[in-house]
Amino acid sequence: MIEQIKNAVLNKLKNDEIRLNHTLGVYETALKLAKHYHLDIDKIAIASLFHDYAKNDTIEQYKSVLTEDEIINYEAFPVMYHALSAAKQIEKDFNVHDEDIISSIKSHIWGKPHMNMYEKVIFVSDYAEPNRIFFDPNQIFELALKDIDLAVLKCMSLTLAYLDRQNIEPNIEQLEAYHYYMEVNSGKTQ
């Protein structure tokens, strides 16, 4: 099934080289972290390949698969639409219902409190993949090998700093996740 999913991703993103390279970078990075943390490689492979599957879809395409509540809840934060849509598409198109995979795809945008290791690995890999240019992805990857929770917090901090520079208010869920991982990492040093 992983090859079918990989082929679907390759086909869908074939005209967006940057997104395709990013997705493959997340895939490779996530596999390394999964091996390091002794996670199920197949679950990580599927979630990492599919995390941005719907990234280039239109608002109309998102709305065709999302619930009315999801559309309304994230109307001011449409970046969430692609994660929620991808999670629904993998369930529908590939009959994947594993909660570790689904929740990892859904939470890869800004994380959430109490993430499991699958969610953390996908979240961090989205930042730590080598094609990132706005920060040092290798630094995040090395931190993730030592302490995944510190790496999660670092990624969240980078996003919040970016939003602040752009004068964009973060979503309340994003702030809740950040404050949760601030508490989890209280007293730690990077």
TIMARPA-271157 format. One record per residue (C-alpha): residue number from 1; chain; x, y, z. Coordinates in Angstrom, 1 decimal. Example, Ala and Ser with C-alpha at 12.3 -4.5 7.8 and 13.67 -1.06 7.14 Angstrom:
2
palo i->1 | ch->A | px->12.3 | py->-4.5 | pz->7.8
palo i->2 | ch->A | px->13.7 | py->-1.1 | pz->7.1
END
This chain:
190
palo i->1 | ch->A | px->0.0 | py->0.0 | pz->0.0
palo i->2 | ch->A | px->2.9 | py->2.4 | pz->0.7
palo i->3 | ch->A | px->4.0 | py->2.2 | pz->-3.0
palo i->4 | ch->A | px->0.4 | py->3.0 | pz->-4.1
palo i->5 | ch->A | px->0.3 | py->6.0 | pz->-1.8
palo i->6 | ch->A | px->3.7 | py->7.1 | pz->-2.9
palo i->7 | ch->A | px->2.7 | py->6.9 | pz->-6.5
palo i->8 | ch->A | px->-0.5 | py->8.9 | pz->-5.8
palo i->9 | ch->A | px->1.6 | py->11.6 | pz->-4.1
palo i->10 | ch->A | px->4.2 | py->11.7 | pz->-6.9
palo i->11 | ch->A | px->1.4 | py->11.9 | pz->-9.5
palo i->12 | ch->A | px->-0.5 | py->14.6 | pz->-7.7
palo i->13 | ch->A | px->2.5 | py->16.8 | pz->-7.0
palo i->14 | ch->A | px->4.4 | py->16.2 | pz->-10.2
palo i->15 | ch->A | px->3.8 | py->19.8 | pz->-11.4
palo i->16 | ch->A | px->5.0 | py->21.3 | pz->-8.1
palo i->17 | ch->A | px->8.6 | py->20.4 | pz->-7.7
palo i->18 | ch->A | px->9.1 | py->22.4 | pz->-4.5
palo i->19 | ch->A | px->6.1 | py->20.7 | pz->-2.8
palo i->20 | ch->A | px->7.2 | py->17.3 | pz->-4.1
palo i->21 | ch->A | px->10.8 | py->17.8 | pz->-2.8
palo i->22 | ch->A | px->9.5 | py->19.0 | pz->0.5
palo i->23 | ch->A | px->7.2 | py->16.0 | pz->0.8
palo i->24 | ch->A | px->10.0 | py->13.6 | pz->0.0
palo i->25 | ch->A | px->12.2 | py->15.4 | pz->2.4
palo i->26 | ch->A | px->9.7 | py->15.0 | pz->5.2
palo i->27 | ch->A | px->9.3 | py->11.3 | pz->4.3
palo i->28 | ch->A | px->13.1 | py->10.7 | pz->4.5
palo i->29 | ch->A | px->13.5 | py->12.7 | pz->7.7
palo i->30 | ch->A | px->10.4 | py->11.1 | pz->9.4
palo i->31 | ch->A | px->11.8 | py->7.6 | pz->8.5
palo i->32 | ch->A | px->15.1 | py->8.4 | pz->10.3
palo i->33 | ch->A | px->13.3 | py->9.7 | pz->13.4
palo i->34 | ch->A | px->10.9 | py->6.7 | pz->13.3
palo i->35 | ch->A | px->13.9 | py->4.3 | pz->13.3
palo i->36 | ch->A | px->15.6 | py->6.3 | pz->16.1
palo i->37 | ch->A | px->12.4 | py->6.1 | pz->18.3
palo i->38 | ch->A | px->11.5 | py->2.6 | pz->17.3
palo i->39 | ch->A | px->8.2 | py->3.5 | pz->15.7
palo i->40 | ch->A | px->6.2 | py->1.6 | pz->13.1
palo i->41 | ch->A | px->7.9 | py->2.6 | pz->9.8
palo i->42 | ch->A | px->4.9 | py->1.9 | pz->7.7
palo i->43 | ch->A | px->2.7 | py->4.3 | pz->9.7
palo i->44 | ch->A | px->5.3 | py->7.0 | pz->9.6
palo i->45 | ch->A | px->5.9 | py->6.5 | pz->5.8
palo i->46 | ch->A | px->2.2 | py->6.8 | pz->5.1
palo i->47 | ch->A | px->1.6 | py->9.9 | pz->7.2
palo i->48 | ch->A | px->4.7 | py->11.7 | pz->6.0
palo i->49 | ch->A | px->4.0 | py->11.0 | pz->2.3
palo i->50 | ch->A | px->0.4 | py->12.2 | pz->2.7
palo i->51 | ch->A | px->0.7 | py->15.1 | pz->5.1
palo i->52 | ch->A | px->0.7 | py->17.8 | pz->2.3
palo i->53 | ch->A | px->-1.3 | py->15.7 | pz->-0.3
palo i->54 | ch->A | px->-4.1 | py->18.3 | pz->-0.5
palo i->55 | ch->A | px->-1.9 | py->21.4 | pz->-0.1
palo i->56 | ch->A | px->-2.5 | py->22.6 | pz->-3.7
palo i->57 | ch->A | px->-6.2 | py->21.8 | pz->-3.7
palo i->58 | ch->A | px->-8.7 | py->24.6 | pz->-4.1
palo i->59 | ch->A | px->-11.0 | py->25.9 | pz->-1.4
palo i->60 | ch->A | px->-13.9 | py->24.3 | pz->-3.3
palo i->61 | ch->A | px->-12.1 | py->20.9 | pz->-3.2
palo i->62 | ch->A | px->-11.5 | py->21.3 | pz->0.6
palo i->63 | ch->A | px->-15.1 | py->22.3 | pz->1.2
palo i->64 | ch->A | px->-16.3 | py->19.2 | pz->-0.8
palo i->65 | ch->A | px->-14.7 | py->16.9 | pz->1.9
palo i->66 | ch->A | px->-14.8 | py->18.9 | pz->5.1
palo i->67 | ch->A | px->-17.7 | py->19.2 | pz->7.4
palo i->68 | ch->A | px->-19.5 | py->22.5 | pz->7.8
palo i->69 | ch->A | px->-18.1 | py->22.8 | pz->11.4
palo i->70 | ch->A | px->-14.5 | py->22.3 | pz->10.1
palo i->71 | ch->A | px->-15.0 | py->24.9 | pz->7.4
palo i->72 | ch->A | px->-16.4 | py->27.4 | pz->9.9
palo i->73 | ch->A | px->-14.0 | py->26.6 | pz->12.7
palo i->74 | ch->A | px->-10.9 | py->27.3 | pz->10.5
palo i->75 | ch->A | px->-12.3 | py->29.9 | pz->8.2
palo i->76 | ch->A | px->-9.8 | py->32.5 | pz->9.5
palo i->77 | ch->A | px->-7.0 | py->29.8 | pz->9.3
palo i->78 | ch->A | px->-7.6 | py->28.0 | pz->6.0
palo i->79 | ch->A | px->-4.1 | py->26.6 | pz->6.2
palo i->80 | ch->A | px->-5.7 | py->23.8 | pz->8.3
palo i->81 | ch->A | px->-8.0 | py->22.8 | pz->5.4
palo i->82 | ch->A | px->-5.3 | py->20.9 | pz->3.6
palo i->83 | ch->A | px->-4.4 | py->18.8 | pz->6.6
palo i->84 | ch->A | px->-8.0 | py->17.9 | pz->7.4
palo i->85 | ch->A | px->-8.7 | py->17.3 | pz->3.8
palo i->86 | ch->A | px->-5.7 | py->15.0 | pz->3.3
palo i->87 | ch->A | px->-6.7 | py->13.0 | pz->6.4
palo i->88 | ch->A | px->-10.2 | py->12.4 | pz->4.9
palo i->89 | ch->A | px->-8.8 | py->11.6 | pz->1.5
palo i->90 | ch->A | px->-6.5 | py->8.9 | pz->2.8
palo i->91 | ch->A | px->-9.4 | py->7.3 | pz->4.6
palo i->92 | ch->A | px->-11.6 | py->7.4 | pz->1.6
palo i->93 | ch->A | px->-9.1 | py->6.7 | pz->-1.2
palo i->94 | ch->A | px->-6.9 | py->4.2 | pz->0.6
palo i->95 | ch->A | px->-9.1 | py->2.8 | pz->3.4
palo i->96 | ch->A | px->-6.5 | py->4.0 | pz->6.0
palo i->97 | ch->A | px->-8.2 | py->4.4 | pz->9.4
palo i->98 | ch->A | px->-5.2 | py->4.1 | pz->11.7
palo i->99 | ch->A | px->-5.6 | py->6.9 | pz->14.3
palo i->100 | ch->A | px->-1.8 | py->7.4 | pz->14.5
palo i->101 | ch->A | px->-1.7 | py->8.1 | pz->10.8
palo i->102 | ch->A | px->-4.8 | py->10.2 | pz->10.6
palo i->103 | ch->A | px->-4.0 | py->12.3 | pz->13.7
palo i->104 | ch->A | px->-0.4 | py->12.9 | pz->12.5
palo i->105 | ch->A | px->-1.7 | py->14.3 | pz->9.2
palo i->106 | ch->A | px->-4.3 | py->16.4 | pz->10.9
palo i->107 | ch->A | px->-1.9 | py->17.9 | pz->13.5
palo i->108 | ch->A | px->1.1 | py->18.6 | pz->11.4
palo i->109 | ch->A | px->0.2 | py->22.3 | pz->10.9
palo i->110 | ch->A | px->0.6 | py->23.6 | pz->14.4
palo i->111 | ch->A | px->0.6 | py->20.5 | pz->16.6
palo i->112 | ch->A | px->-1.6 | py->20.0 | pz->19.6
palo i->113 | ch->A | px->-1.2 | py->19.3 | pz->23.3
palo i->114 | ch->A | px->-0.5 | py->15.7 | pz->24.3
palo i->115 | ch->A | px->0.8 | py->14.6 | pz->20.9
palo i->116 | ch->A | px->1.9 | py->10.9 | pz->20.6
palo i->117 | ch->A | px->5.3 | py->10.0 | pz->19.1
palo i->118 | ch->A | px->3.8 | py->9.6 | pz->15.6
palo i->119 | ch->A | px->2.3 | py->13.1 | pz->15.7
palo i->120 | ch->A | px->5.5 | py->14.6 | pz->17.1
palo i->121 | ch->A | px->7.7 | py->12.9 | pz->14.4
palo i->122 | ch->A | px->5.6 | py->14.1 | pz->11.5
palo i->123 | ch->A | px->5.3 | py->17.6 | pz->13.0
palo i->124 | ch->A | px->9.0 | py->17.9 | pz->13.6
palo i->125 | ch->A | px->9.9 | py->16.3 | pz->10.2
palo i->126 | ch->A | px->7.9 | py->19.0 | pz->8.5
palo i->127 | ch->A | px->10.5 | py->21.5 | pz->9.8
palo i->128 | ch->A | px->13.6 | py->19.3 | pz->9.9
palo i->129 | ch->A | px->13.5 | py->18.1 | pz->6.3
palo i->130 | ch->A | px->16.7 | py->19.3 | pz->4.5
palo i->131 | ch->A | px->14.9 | py->21.5 | pz->1.9
palo i->132 | ch->A | px->13.8 | py->24.1 | pz->4.4
palo i->133 | ch->A | px->15.7 | py->27.4 | pz->3.9
palo i->134 | ch->A | px->14.2 | py->29.8 | pz->6.4
palo i->135 | ch->A | px->16.0 | py->28.2 | pz->9.4
palo i->136 | ch->A | px->18.5 | py->25.4 | pz->10.0
palo i->137 | ch->A | px->16.6 | py->22.1 | pz->9.6
palo i->138 | ch->A | px->19.7 | py->20.1 | pz->10.6
palo i->139 | ch->A | px->19.7 | py->21.9 | pz->14.0
palo i->140 | ch->A | px->16.1 | py->20.9 | pz->14.5
palo i->141 | ch->A | px->16.7 | py->17.3 | pz->13.4
palo i->142 | ch->A | px->19.7 | py->17.0 | pz->15.8
palo i->143 | ch->A | px->17.6 | py->18.4 | pz->18.6
palo i->144 | ch->A | px->14.8 | py->15.9 | pz->17.8
palo i->145 | ch->A | px->17.3 | py->13.0 | pz->18.1
palo i->146 | ch->A | px->18.1 | py->14.2 | pz->21.6
palo i->147 | ch->A | px->14.7 | py->15.3 | pz->22.8
palo i->148 | ch->A | px->11.6 | py->15.3 | pz->20.6
palo i->149 | ch->A | px->9.7 | py->17.5 | pz->23.0
palo i->150 | ch->A | px->12.3 | py->20.3 | pz->22.8
palo i->151 | ch->A | px->12.3 | py->19.9 | pz->19.0
palo i->152 | ch->A | px->8.5 | py->20.3 | pz->19.0
palo i->153 | ch->A | px->8.7 | py->23.5 | pz->21.1
palo i->154 | ch->A | px->11.5 | py->24.8 | pz->18.8
palo i->155 | ch->A | px->9.2 | py->24.3 | pz->15.7
palo i->156 | ch->A | px->6.3 | py->25.9 | pz->17.4
palo i->157 | ch->A | px->8.4 | py->28.9 | pz->18.5
palo i->158 | ch->A | px->9.7 | py->29.4 | pz->14.9
palo i->159 | ch->A | px->6.1 | py->29.5 | pz->13.6
palo i->160 | ch->A | px->4.9 | py->31.9 | pz->16.3
palo i->161 | ch->A | px->7.9 | py->34.2 | pz->15.7
palo i->162 | ch->A | px->7.1 | py->34.2 | pz->11.9
palo i->163 | ch->A | px->3.4 | py->35.0 | pz->12.5
palo i->164 | ch->A | px->4.4 | py->37.8 | pz->14.9
palo i->165 | ch->A | px->6.7 | py->39.3 | pz->12.2
palo i->166 | ch->A | px->3.8 | py->39.1 | pz->9.8
palo i->167 | ch->A | px->1.4 | py->40.6 | pz->12.3
palo i->168 | ch->A | px->-0.8 | py->37.5 | pz->12.1
palo i->169 | ch->A | px->-2.7 | py->36.3 | pz->15.1
palo i->170 | ch->A | px->-2.1 | py->32.6 | pz->15.8
palo i->171 | ch->A | px->-5.1 | py->30.3 | pz->16.3
palo i->172 | ch->A | px->-6.1 | py->29.6 | pz->19.9
palo i->173 | ch->A | px->-5.4 | py->25.9 | pz->19.3
palo i->174 | ch->A | px->-1.9 | py->26.8 | pz->18.2
palo i->175 | ch->A | px->-1.3 | py->28.8 | pz->21.4
palo i->176 | ch->A | px->-2.7 | py->26.0 | pz->23.6
palo i->177 | ch->A | px->-0.2 | py->23.6 | pz->22.0
palo i->178 | ch->A | px->2.7 | py->26.0 | pz->22.4
palo i->179 | ch->A | px->1.9 | py->26.6 | pz->26.1
palo i->180 | ch->A | px->1.5 | py->22.9 | pz->26.7
palo i->181 | ch->A | px->5.0 | py->22.2 | pz->25.3
palo i->182 | ch->A | px->6.4 | py->25.2 | pz->27.2
palo i->183 | ch->A | px->5.2 | py->23.4 | pz->30.3
palo i->184 | ch->A | px->6.5 | py->20.0 | pz->29.2
palo i->185 | ch->A | px->9.9 | py->21.5 | pz->28.5
palo i->186 | ch->A | px->10.0 | py->23.7 | pz->31.6
palo i->187 | ch->A | px->13.5 | py->23.5 | pz->33.2
palo i->188 | ch->A | px->15.1 | py->21.9 | pz->30.2
palo i->189 | ch->A | px->17.9 | py->23.5 | pz->28.2
palo i->190 | ch->A | px->18.6 | py->23.2 | pz->24.5
END
